[in-house]
Amino acid sequence: MPLYHHSGVCVESWVELSTTAPMRYEVDTTNDAATLFFGDRNEYVMRLSRKNLGQMLELGSRAAADLASATPDDE
């Protein structure tokens, strides 16, 4: 049972990845989708359509650019 289901998003848990978390993917050309696997034993799996994958990559690229341009606070 999902924890949250609204607006086309079904959330079952919160996931935070370490910088060393193993990642891999599989492509399903028949269904025009990709499955992303995270963790040593694939503890977190995300299946995305081609369109959703493109949207996620665009969003991630914008976030990475924002992080790269951010100046750390001087303490």
N, C-alpha and C positions, 0 to 999 in steps of 0.2 A: 504494500500500500504506500503510495507516495506521501511524502510529508506536505507537498504543495503542488497544486495543479491549477494553472491559470494562464490565459493568453498564449496557449501553445507551448508552454514550458512545464515539464513535469520534473520536480526536484525531489530526489530521494535522500540526499545528504549534502553536507558541506564538505568541500575538498580543498585542501591547501597542500601544494606540492613543494617539497624541498628542492633545492637547486641541483641535487644529485638523483632525483627520482628517475628511474628508467622509463623511457617512453618508446612506443612503437605504433605502427599503424597497419591496417589492412584495407585494401580497396575492393569494393564490390561493384564491378562494372555492370553487372546485370541490373542492379537496383540504383546505379548512379549515386553511390554513397561511399563514405569512408568511415572506418571505425578506429578510434584512437584509444590506445591502452596505456595506462599509467600505473607504475608500481612494479615491484619484483614479481608479484603473482597476479598482475592485472587487476589490482584492487579497485580501480576506477576505470570505467569504460564509457566512452562517449561516441554515439553513432550520429553522423551528420550527413545530410543530403549534400550534393555538390553546391547548391546555392547557400545553404547554411555554413558549409565549410568556408566558402569565399567570404561570407559576411564575418565569420569569426576571425579569419586571417586579416581582413581589413581592420577590424576593431583592435586586434592584437598589435598590428603595425602602428596604428595611431597611438595606442598606449605606450608602446616601446619608444616611439619618437618623443612623446611627452616626458617619459622618464629620462631619456637621454638629454633633453634640453633643460631639465630641472636642475636648479642649483641647490645643493644641500644647505640647510640653515647653518650659519656660523654660530658656534657656542662659545 
